Amino acid sequence: MTEPRDHPFVTAVKPLVDAMGGELMDPALAQPDDVVLAWEGQDLLAVRLPQLSDSLDHILAALERRYGVPLAQLDRKSKQDVVRILEARGAFSVRHGVETVAGALGVSRFTVYNYLNRDANAPKGTGKSSQE
């Protein structure tokens, strides 16, 4: 980028771009699908958004960093929490999302579907299954 990386606008948006798995670049290099961001009327940087399939991998990696261990090592309750977070982020709308998540959690697809159904059957406002 031609602008310094420590520009206040770049500093402000970088955590968001990193969290999405995006890439910051010089606006002159932007392609039609990139998002060009302006500061005080001038194009300052462009953001290349990740492909959806890459986003899921990025989200899984971020969750591993959050929990501090590989997701497969989490206890059942924590794995259920991860599935809840992933569902809220749209992870299961991605092709092979359930398979990818099951592999990361070290569980079967059936188990992931059970975790999803458990939340769907929970009484409103409790986050717990009516069968618990």
DSSP file with accessible surface (Angstrom, degrees, kcal/mol):
  #  RESIDUE AA STRUCTURE BP1 BP2  ACC     N-H-->O    O-->H-N    N-H-->O    O-->H-N    TCO  KAPPA ALPHA  PHI   PSI    X-CA   Y-CA   Z-CA
    1    1 A M              0   0   61      0, 0.0     4,-0.1     0, 0.0    44,-0.1   0.000 360.0 360.0 360.0 147.5    0.0    0.0    0.0
    2    2 A T        +     0   0  116     42,-0.1    43,-0.1     2,-0.1     3,-0.1   0.779 360.0  74.1 -79.7 -26.8    1.2    3.5   -0.7
    3    3 A E  S    S-     0   0   68     41,-0.3     2,-0.0     1,-0.1    41,-0.0  -0.575  99.5 -94.6 -83.1 150.4   -0.3    4.8    2.6
    4    4 A P    >   -     0   0   70      0, 0.0     3,-1.6     0, 0.0     6,-0.2  -0.350  25.6-129.0 -65.6 143.0    1.5    3.9    5.9
    5    5 A R  T 3  S+     0   0  137      1,-0.3    -2,-0.0    -4,-0.1    -3,-0.0   0.669 105.7  63.6 -64.7 -17.0    0.1    0.9    7.7
    6    6 A D  T 3   +     0   0  126      4,-0.1    -1,-0.3     5,-0.1    -3,-0.0   0.303  69.1 132.5 -94.4  12.4   -0.1    2.9   10.9
    7    7 A H    <>  -     0   0   32     -3,-1.6     4,-2.8     1,-0.1     5,-0.2  -0.352  68.3-120.1 -57.4 140.2   -2.7    5.4    9.4
    8    8 A P  H  > S+     0   0   85      0, 0.0     4,-2.0     0, 0.0    -1,-0.1   0.858 112.4  51.6 -57.3 -34.6   -5.6    5.7   12.0
    9    9 A F  H  > S+     0   0   38      2,-0.2     4,-2.2     1,-0.2     5,-0.2   0.934 111.2  46.4 -68.6 -43.7   -8.2    4.4    9.5
   10   10 A V  H  > S+     0   0    1      1,-0.2     4,-2.2     2,-0.2    -1,-0.2   0.935 112.4  51.3 -62.3 -43.9   -6.1    1.3    8.7
   11   11 A T  H  < S+     0   0   83     -4,-2.8    -1,-0.2     1,-0.2    -2,-0.2   0.887 110.9  49.6 -60.1 -37.2   -5.5    0.7   12.4
   12   12 A A  H  < S+     0   0   73     -4,-2.0     4,-0.4    -5,-0.2    -1,-0.2   0.889 118.2  35.5 -71.9 -40.1   -9.2    1.0   13.0
   13   13 A V  H  X S+     0   0   25     -4,-2.2     4,-2.5     1,-0.2     3,-0.4   0.689  95.5  84.2 -91.2 -16.2  -10.4   -1.5   10.3
   14   14 A K  H  X S+     0   0   83     -4,-2.2     4,-3.0     1,-0.2     5,-0.3   0.902  88.2  52.1 -58.1 -44.3   -7.5   -4.0   10.5
   15   15 A P  H  > S+     0   0   84      0, 0.0     4,-2.3     0, 0.0    -1,-0.2   0.909 112.1  47.5 -59.7 -36.6   -8.9   -6.1   13.4
   16   16 A L  H  > S+     0   0  111     -4,-0.4     4,-1.7    -3,-0.4    -2,-0.2   0.941 113.0  47.1 -68.1 -45.6  -12.2   -6.4   11.5
   17   17 A V  H  X>S+     0   0    4     -4,-2.5     5,-2.8     1,-0.2     4,-0.8   0.925 113.4  49.2 -62.9 -42.2  -10.5   -7.4    8.3
   18   18 A D  H ><5S+     0   0   70     -4,-3.0     3,-0.8    -5,-0.2    -1,-0.2   0.913 108.2  53.5 -62.4 -42.5   -8.4   -9.9   10.1
   19   19 A A  H 3<5S+     0   0   55     -4,-2.3    -1,-0.2    -5,-0.3    -2,-0.2   0.836 111.4  46.2 -63.9 -30.5  -11.4  -11.4   11.9
   20   20 A M  H 3<5S-     0   0   64     -4,-1.7    -1,-0.3    -5,-0.1    -2,-0.2   0.601 114.6-116.4 -83.9 -14.4  -13.1  -11.9    8.5
   21   21 A G  T <<5 +     0   0   26     -4,-0.8    -3,-0.2    -3,-0.8    -2,-0.1   0.708  66.0 147.6  82.5  21.0  -10.0  -13.4    7.0
   22   22 A G      < -     0   0   14     -5,-2.8     2,-0.4    -6,-0.2    27,-0.2  -0.208  43.5-125.9 -82.8 177.3   -9.8  -10.5    4.5
   23   23 A E  E     -A   48   0A 107     25,-2.0    25,-2.8    -3,-0.1     2,-0.3  -0.992  11.1-139.6-130.0 130.2   -6.7   -9.0    3.0
   24   24 A L  E     +A   47   0A  15     -2,-0.4     2,-0.3    23,-0.2    23,-0.2  -0.682  34.6 160.8 -85.3 141.6   -5.7   -5.3    3.0
   25   25 A M  E     -A   46   0A  14     21,-2.4    21,-3.0    -2,-0.3     5,-0.1  -0.967  46.4 -75.8-153.7 168.2   -4.2   -3.9   -0.2
   26   26 A D    >   -     0   0   23     -2,-0.3     3,-1.9    19,-0.2     4,-0.3  -0.457  41.3-129.4 -63.9 134.3   -3.4   -0.8   -2.1
   27   27 A P  G >  S+     0   0   24      0, 0.0     3,-1.4     0, 0.0    -1,-0.1   0.795 106.3  66.7 -61.7 -24.2   -6.6    0.5   -3.8
   28   28 A A  G 3  S+     0   0   90      1,-0.3    -2,-0.0    15,-0.1    17,-0.0   0.756 101.1  50.0 -66.5 -21.1   -4.8    0.6   -7.1
   29   29 A L  G <  S+     0   0  120     -3,-1.9    -1,-0.3     2,-0.0    -3,-0.1   0.401  84.2 128.1 -95.6   1.5   -4.6   -3.2   -7.0
   30   30 A A    <   -     0   0   31     -3,-1.4    18,-0.0    -4,-0.3     6,-0.0  -0.291  46.4-150.5 -64.4 139.4   -8.3   -3.7   -6.3
   31   31 A Q    >   -     0   0  115      1,-0.0     3,-2.0     4,-0.0    -1,-0.1  -0.591  37.2 -91.6-100.0 168.9  -10.3   -6.0   -8.4
   32   32 A P  T 3  S+     0   0  132      0, 0.0    -2,-0.1     0, 0.0    -1,-0.0   0.814 125.9  49.5 -55.7 -31.5  -14.0   -5.6   -9.1
   33   33 A D  T 3  S+     0   0  147      2,-0.1    16,-0.3    16,-0.0     2,-0.1   0.540  92.5  97.3 -86.3  -5.5  -15.0   -7.8   -6.2
   34   34 A D  S <  S-     0   0   19     -3,-2.0     2,-0.6    14,-0.1    14,-0.2  -0.447  75.4-123.6 -79.8 157.9  -12.8   -6.0   -3.7
   35   35 A V  E     -B   47   0A  63     12,-2.8    12,-2.8    -2,-0.1     2,-0.5  -0.909  19.6-152.4-105.5 120.3  -14.1   -3.3   -1.4
   36   36 A V  E     -B   46   0A  59     -2,-0.6     2,-0.4    10,-0.2    10,-0.3  -0.815   9.6-157.2 -94.7 128.9  -12.3    0.1   -1.7
   37   37 A L  E     -B   45   0A  46      8,-3.4     7,-2.7    -2,-0.5     8,-1.8  -0.897   5.0-154.8-110.0 135.8  -12.4    2.1    1.5
   38   38 A A  E     -B   43   0A  53     -2,-0.4     2,-0.4     5,-0.3     5,-0.3  -0.776   7.2-162.0-110.4 152.5  -12.0    5.9    1.5
   39   39 A W  E >  S-B   42   0A  90      3,-2.9     3,-1.8    -2,-0.3    -2,-0.0  -0.995  79.2 -14.8-133.1 121.7  -10.8    8.3    4.1
   40   40 A E  T 3  S-     0   0  172     -2,-0.4    -1,-0.1     1,-0.3     3,-0.1   0.889 131.5 -49.0  50.6  44.9  -11.6   12.0    3.8
   41   41 A G  T 3  S+     0   0   78      1,-0.2     2,-0.4    -3,-0.0    -1,-0.3   0.436 118.3 102.6  83.2  -1.7  -12.5   11.6    0.2
   42   42 A Q  E <  S- B   0  39A 139     -3,-1.8    -3,-2.9     0, 0.0     2,-0.4  -0.949  78.6-112.5-118.7 137.8   -9.5    9.6   -1.0
   43   43 A D  E     + B   0  38A 105     -2,-0.4    -5,-0.3    -5,-0.3     3,-0.1  -0.523  41.1 171.4 -64.3 119.5   -9.3    5.9   -1.6
   44   44 A L  E     -     0   0A   8     -7,-2.7   -41,-0.3    -2,-0.4     2,-0.3   0.793  54.7 -11.3-103.6 -39.6   -7.0    4.7    1.2
   45   45 A L  E     - B   0  37A   0     -8,-1.8    -8,-3.4   -19,-0.2    -1,-0.4  -0.983  53.7-133.7-157.0 163.6   -7.1    0.9    1.0
   46   46 A A  E     -AB  25  36A   0    -21,-3.0   -21,-2.4    -2,-0.3     2,-0.5  -0.914  14.2-146.5-121.2 152.3   -8.9   -2.0   -0.5
   47   47 A V  E     -AB  24  35A   7    -12,-2.8   -12,-2.8    -2,-0.3     2,-0.7  -0.986   2.8-154.3-121.1 124.5  -10.1   -5.1    1.2
   48   48 A R  E     -A   23   0A  68    -25,-2.8   -25,-2.0    -2,-0.5   -14,-0.1  -0.891  20.2-143.4 -96.4 116.9  -10.2   -8.5   -0.5
   49   49 A L        -     0   0   81     -2,-0.7   -27,-0.1   -16,-0.3   -28,-0.1  -0.547  18.6-112.5 -79.8 147.3  -12.8  -10.6    1.1
   50   50 A P        -     0   0   34      0, 0.0     2,-0.1     0, 0.0    -1,-0.1  -0.326  31.7 -99.2 -75.8 159.7  -12.2  -14.3    1.5
   51   51 A Q     >  -     0   0  134      1,-0.1     4,-2.1    -2,-0.0     3,-0.2  -0.444  38.8-110.5 -68.2 153.1  -14.1  -17.0   -0.3
   52   52 A L  H  > S+     0   0  122      1,-0.2     4,-1.7     2,-0.2    -1,-0.1   0.903 118.4  52.1 -56.6 -42.7  -16.9  -18.6    1.8
   53   53 A S  H  > S+     0   0   70      1,-0.2     4,-1.4     2,-0.2    -1,-0.2   0.896 110.2  48.8 -64.7 -35.9  -15.1  -21.9    2.2
   54   54 A D  H  > S+     0   0   86     -3,-0.2     4,-2.3     1,-0.2    -1,-0.2   0.843 105.0  60.6 -69.1 -32.2  -11.9  -20.1    3.4
   55   55 A S  H  X S+     0   0   24     -4,-2.1     4,-2.8     2,-0.2    -2,-0.2   0.905 101.4  52.1 -62.0 -41.3  -14.0  -18.1    5.8
   56   56 A L  H  X S+     0   0    6     -4,-1.7     4,-2.7     1,-0.2    -1,-0.2   0.940 110.1  48.1 -62.6 -44.6  -15.1  -21.3    7.6
   57   57 A D  H  X S+     0   0   90     -4,-1.4     4,-2.3     1,-0.2    -1,-0.2   0.908 112.5  50.0 -60.8 -39.3  -11.5  -22.4    8.0
   58   58 A H  H  X S+     0   0   50     -4,-2.3     4,-2.3     2,-0.2    -2,-0.2   0.913 110.4  49.1 -66.1 -41.8  -10.6  -18.9    9.3
   59   59 A I  H  X S+     0   0   17     -4,-2.8     4,-2.4     2,-0.2    -2,-0.2   0.919 110.8  50.5 -64.2 -42.8  -13.5  -19.0   11.8
   60   60 A L  H  X S+     0   0   13     -4,-2.7     4,-2.2     1,-0.2    -2,-0.2   0.922 110.5  49.5 -62.0 -42.0  -12.5  -22.5   13.0
   61   61 A A  H  X S+     0   0   39     -4,-2.3     4,-2.2     1,-0.2    -1,-0.2   0.906 110.0  51.2 -63.6 -40.1   -8.9  -21.3   13.5
   62   62 A A  H  X S+     0   0   34     -4,-2.3     4,-2.4     1,-0.2    -1,-0.2   0.898 108.8  51.2 -64.8 -38.4  -10.1  -18.2   15.4
   63   63 A L  H  X S+     0   0    3     -4,-2.4     4,-2.6     2,-0.2     5,-0.2   0.897 107.5  52.9 -67.1 -37.3  -12.2  -20.5   17.7
   64   64 A E  H  X>S+     0   0   77     -4,-2.2     4,-1.9     1,-0.2     5,-0.6   0.918 110.1  48.2 -61.9 -41.3   -9.2  -22.7   18.4
   65   65 A R  H  <5S+     0   0  161     -4,-2.2    -2,-0.2     2,-0.2    -1,-0.2   0.917 111.3  51.1 -64.3 -40.3   -7.2  -19.6   19.4
   66   66 A R  H  <5S+     0   0  162     -4,-2.4    -2,-0.2     1,-0.2    -1,-0.2   0.921 117.1  38.0 -62.5 -45.0  -10.1  -18.5   21.6
   67   67 A Y  H  <5S-     0   0   67     -4,-2.6    -1,-0.2     2,-0.2    -2,-0.2   0.678 101.8-134.7 -82.4 -19.2  -10.3  -21.8   23.4
   68   68 A G  T  <5S+     0   0   60     -4,-1.9    -3,-0.2    -5,-0.2    -4,-0.1   0.544  75.4  68.0  81.0   5.8   -6.5  -22.3   23.4
   69   69 A V  S   <S-     0   0   53     -5,-0.6    -2,-0.2     0, 0.0    -1,-0.2  -0.970  98.7 -76.6-146.2 160.9   -6.7  -25.9   22.3
   70   70 A P    >   -     0   0   57      0, 0.0     3,-2.0     0, 0.0     4,-0.3  -0.339  46.4-120.8 -56.7 141.9   -7.6  -27.9   19.2
   71   71 A L  G >  S+     0   0    0      1,-0.3     3,-1.7     2,-0.2    34,-0.1   0.825 110.6  65.2 -59.3 -30.9  -11.4  -28.0   19.0
   72   72 A A  G 3  S+     0   0   46     32,-0.6    -1,-0.3     1,-0.3    33,-0.1   0.733  96.9  58.0 -64.6 -19.0  -11.3  -31.8   19.0
   73   73 A Q  G <  S+     0   0  135     -3,-2.0    -1,-0.3     2,-0.0    -2,-0.2   0.503  83.9 107.6 -89.8  -3.4   -9.9  -31.6   22.6
   74   74 A L  S <  S-     0   0   19     -3,-1.7     2,-0.0    -4,-0.3    -3,-0.0  -0.340  75.1-108.6 -71.9 156.3  -12.9  -29.6   23.9
   75   75 A D     >  -     0   0   98      1,-0.1     4,-2.4    -2,-0.0     5,-0.2  -0.280  38.6 -96.5 -76.3 169.9  -15.4  -31.2   26.2
   76   76 A R  H  > S+     0   0  161      1,-0.2     4,-2.5     2,-0.2     5,-0.2   0.900 122.9  51.7 -57.6 -45.8  -18.9  -31.9   25.0
   77   77 A K  H  > S+     0   0  109      1,-0.2     4,-2.2     2,-0.2    -1,-0.2   0.928 111.2  47.8 -59.3 -44.1  -20.4  -28.7   26.4
   78   78 A S  H  > S+     0   0   23      2,-0.2     4,-2.4     1,-0.2    -1,-0.2   0.892 109.9  52.5 -66.4 -37.1  -17.7  -26.5   24.7
   79   79 A K  H  X S+     0   0   26     -4,-2.4     4,-2.4     2,-0.2    -1,-0.2   0.909 108.5  51.1 -64.5 -38.3  -18.2  -28.3   21.4
   80   80 A Q  H  X S+     0   0    9     -4,-2.5     4,-2.3     2,-0.2    -2,-0.2   0.910 109.2  50.8 -64.0 -40.2  -21.9  -27.6   21.6
   81   81 A D  H  X S+     0   0   34     -4,-2.2     4,-2.5     2,-0.2    -2,-0.2   0.912 108.8  51.7 -62.0 -41.4  -21.1  -23.9   22.3
   82   82 A V  H  X S+     0   0    0     -4,-2.4     4,-3.0     2,-0.2     5,-0.2   0.932 109.3  49.5 -61.6 -44.8  -18.8  -24.0   19.2
   83   83 A V  H  X S+     0   0    0     -4,-2.4     4,-2.7     1,-0.2    -1,-0.2   0.916 110.2  51.5 -62.2 -39.7  -21.6  -25.4   17.0
   84   84 A R  H  X S+     0   0   80     -4,-2.3     4,-2.2     2,-0.2    -1,-0.2   0.932 111.8  46.5 -62.5 -44.6  -23.9  -22.7   18.4
   85   85 A I  H  X S+     0   0   42     -4,-2.5     4,-1.6     1,-0.2    -2,-0.2   0.933 113.1  49.4 -62.7 -45.1  -21.4  -20.0   17.5
   86   86 A L  H  <>S+     0   0    0     -4,-3.0     5,-2.7     1,-0.2     4,-0.3   0.885 109.0  51.8 -65.1 -38.4  -20.8  -21.5   14.0
   87   87 A E  H ><5S+     0   0   97     -4,-2.7     3,-1.5     1,-0.2    -1,-0.2   0.935 108.4  51.4 -63.8 -42.4  -24.5  -21.7   13.3
   88   88 A A  H 3<5S+     0   0   91     -4,-2.2    -1,-0.2     1,-0.3    -2,-0.2   0.832 109.6  51.4 -63.0 -29.1  -24.9  -18.0   14.2
   89   89 A R  T 3<5S-     0   0  129     -4,-1.6    -1,-0.3    -5,-0.1    -2,-0.2   0.412 119.1-110.7 -88.6   0.7  -22.1  -17.2   11.8
   90   90 A G  T X 5 +     0   0   30     -3,-1.5     3,-1.8    -4,-0.3     4,-0.4   0.680  68.1 145.4  83.7  18.2  -23.7  -19.1    9.0
   91   91 A A  G > < +     0   0    3     -5,-2.7     3,-0.9     1,-0.3    -4,-0.2   0.793  67.3  56.6 -61.7 -27.3  -21.1  -21.9    8.9
   92   92 A F  G 3  S+     0   0   45     -6,-0.3    -1,-0.3     1,-0.2     6,-0.2   0.455  92.6  68.2 -91.5   3.5  -23.6  -24.5    7.9
   93   93 A S  G <  S+     0   0  103     -3,-1.8     2,-0.3     4,-0.1    -1,-0.2   0.567  82.9  92.7 -89.7 -10.3  -24.8  -22.7    4.8
   94   94 A V  S X  S-     0   0   24     -3,-0.9     3,-2.4    -4,-0.4     4,-0.3  -0.638  95.5 -97.4 -82.6 138.3  -21.4  -23.4    3.3
   95   95 A R  T 3  S+     0   0  204     -2,-0.3    -1,-0.1     1,-0.3    -2,-0.1  -0.322 110.9   7.7 -56.4 132.9  -21.2  -26.5    1.2
   96   96 A H  T 3> S+     0   0  101     -4,-0.1     4,-2.7     3,-0.1    -1,-0.3   0.657  88.9 137.7  65.7  20.3  -19.7  -29.3    3.3
   97   97 A G  H <>  +     0   0    2     -3,-2.4     4,-2.7     2,-0.2     5,-0.2   0.916  69.2  48.8 -61.2 -44.1  -19.9  -27.1    6.4
   98   98 A V  H  > S+     0   0   10     -4,-0.3     4,-3.0    -6,-0.2     5,-0.2   0.939 113.2  47.6 -63.0 -44.1  -21.2  -29.9    8.6
   99   99 A E  H  > S+     0   0   76      2,-0.2     4,-2.4     1,-0.2    -2,-0.2   0.919 112.7  49.0 -63.1 -42.0  -18.5  -32.2    7.5
  100  100 A T  H  X S+     0   0   49     -4,-2.7     4,-2.1     2,-0.2    -2,-0.2   0.933 114.4  44.6 -64.0 -44.8  -15.8  -29.6    8.0
  101  101 A V  H  X S+     0   0    0     -4,-2.7     4,-2.6     2,-0.2     5,-0.2   0.925 111.5  53.1 -66.9 -43.1  -17.0  -28.7   11.4
  102  102 A A  H  X>S+     0   0    5     -4,-3.0     5,-2.2    -5,-0.2     4,-1.2   0.930 110.0  48.9 -58.5 -43.6  -17.4  -32.4   12.4
  103  103 A G  H  <5S+     0   0   58     -4,-2.4     3,-0.4     1,-0.2    -1,-0.2   0.914 111.6  48.5 -62.2 -42.7  -13.8  -33.0   11.4
  104  104 A A  H  <5S+     0   0   27     -4,-2.1   -32,-0.6     1,-0.2    -1,-0.2   0.868 115.7  44.1 -66.2 -34.8  -12.5  -30.0   13.3
  105  105 A L  H  <5S-     0   0    0     -4,-2.6    -1,-0.2    -5,-0.2    -2,-0.2   0.584 108.1-124.0 -85.4 -11.6  -14.4  -31.1   16.4
  106  106 A G  T  <5S+     0   0   53     -4,-1.2     2,-0.3    -3,-0.4    -3,-0.2   0.858  73.8 111.9  70.7  34.0  -13.5  -34.7   16.1
  107  107 A V  S   <S-     0   0   32     -5,-2.2    -1,-0.3    -6,-0.2    -2,-0.1  -0.809  70.9 -93.2-128.7 173.4  -17.1  -35.9   16.1
  108  108 A S     >  -     0   0   58     -2,-0.3     4,-1.8     1,-0.1     5,-0.1  -0.410  32.3-113.6 -83.1 163.2  -19.4  -37.4   13.5
  109  109 A R  H  > S+     0   0  131      1,-0.2     4,-2.7     2,-0.2     5,-0.2   0.895 119.7  59.8 -58.9 -39.5  -21.8  -35.4   11.3
  110  110 A F  H  > S+     0   0  143      1,-0.2     4,-2.4     2,-0.2    -1,-0.2   0.902 103.2  50.5 -55.6 -43.2  -24.6  -37.1   13.2
  111  111 A T  H  > S+     0   0   37      2,-0.2     4,-2.5     1,-0.2    -1,-0.2   0.917 108.9  50.6 -64.0 -42.8  -23.3  -35.5   16.4
  112  112 A V  H  X S+     0   0    0     -4,-1.8     4,-2.5     1,-0.2    -2,-0.2   0.942 110.8  49.3 -60.7 -45.0  -23.1  -32.0   14.8
  113  113 A Y  H  X S+     0   0  107     -4,-2.7     4,-3.0     1,-0.2     5,-0.2   0.897 109.4  52.7 -61.7 -37.4  -26.7  -32.4   13.7
  114  114 A N  H  X S+     0   0   70     -4,-2.4     4,-2.5    -5,-0.2    -1,-0.2   0.916 108.6  49.6 -62.6 -42.5  -27.7  -33.5   17.2
  115  115 A Y  H  X S+     0   0   21     -4,-2.5     4,-1.7     2,-0.2    -2,-0.2   0.917 113.0  47.3 -61.9 -41.6  -26.1  -30.4   18.6
  116  116 A L  H  X S+     0   0   21     -4,-2.5     4,-2.1     1,-0.2    -2,-0.2   0.929 113.9  46.5 -65.2 -44.5  -28.0  -28.3   16.1
  117  117 A N  H  X S+     0   0   85     -4,-3.0     4,-2.1     2,-0.2    -2,-0.2   0.857 106.4  59.8 -66.5 -34.7  -31.3  -30.1   16.8
  118  118 A R  H  < S+     0   0   38     -4,-2.5     4,-0.3    -5,-0.2    -1,-0.2   0.938 109.4  42.8 -58.8 -44.6  -30.7  -29.7   20.5
  119  119 A D  H >< S+     0   0   30     -4,-1.7     3,-1.0     1,-0.2    -1,-0.2   0.884 111.4  54.6 -70.0 -37.1  -30.6  -26.0   20.2
  120  120 A A  H 3< S+     0   0   78     -4,-2.1    -1,-0.2     1,-0.2    -2,-0.2   0.843 111.6  45.2 -65.9 -30.2  -33.6  -25.9   17.8
  121  121 A N  T 3< S+     0   0  100     -4,-2.1     9,-0.6    -5,-0.1    -1,-0.2   0.431  88.5 114.7 -91.8  -1.0  -35.6  -27.8   20.4
  122  122 A A  S <  S-     0   0   17     -3,-1.0     7,-0.2    -4,-0.3     3,-0.1  -0.439  77.2-104.0 -71.7 142.5  -34.6  -25.7   23.3
  123  123 A P    >>  -     0   0   60      0, 0.0     3,-1.7     0, 0.0     4,-0.9  -0.366  53.2 -86.5 -60.5 144.3  -37.2  -23.6   25.1
  124  124 A K  T 34 S+     0   0  201      1,-0.2    -3,-0.0     2,-0.1     4,-0.0  -0.263 109.1  12.3 -57.1 134.3  -36.9  -19.9   24.1
  125  125 A G  T 34 S+     0   0   93     -3,-0.1    -1,-0.2     1,-0.1    -3,-0.0   0.336 112.2  76.5  86.3  -6.6  -34.5  -17.9   26.2
  126  126 A T  T <4 S-     0   0   79     -3,-1.7    -2,-0.1     2,-0.2     3,-0.1   0.755  76.0-146.4-107.0 -29.7  -32.8  -20.8   28.0
  127  127 A G     <  +     0   0   38     -4,-0.9     2,-0.3     1,-0.3    -3,-0.1   0.615  65.2 111.5  71.7   8.9  -30.4  -22.3   25.4
  128  128 A K  S    S-     0   0  116     -5,-0.4    -1,-0.3    -9,-0.1    -2,-0.2  -0.897  73.5-108.1-117.7 150.7  -31.1  -25.7   27.0
  129  129 A S    >   -     0   0   13     -2,-0.3     3,-1.4    -7,-0.2    -7,-0.2  -0.407  19.8-129.5 -72.5 147.0  -33.0  -28.7   25.7
  130  130 A S  T 3  S+     0   0   83     -9,-0.6    -1,-0.1     1,-0.2    -8,-0.1   0.646 108.2  63.3 -70.2 -11.1  -36.4  -29.5   27.1
  131  131 A Q  T 3         0   0  164    -13,-0.1    -1,-0.2   -10,-0.0    -9,-0.0   0.444 360.0 360.0 -92.0  -2.5  -35.0  -33.0   27.6
  132  132 A E    <         0   0  132     -3,-1.4    -4,-0.0     0, 0.0     0, 0.0  -0.545 360.0 360.0 -82.5 360.0  -32.3  -32.0   30.1
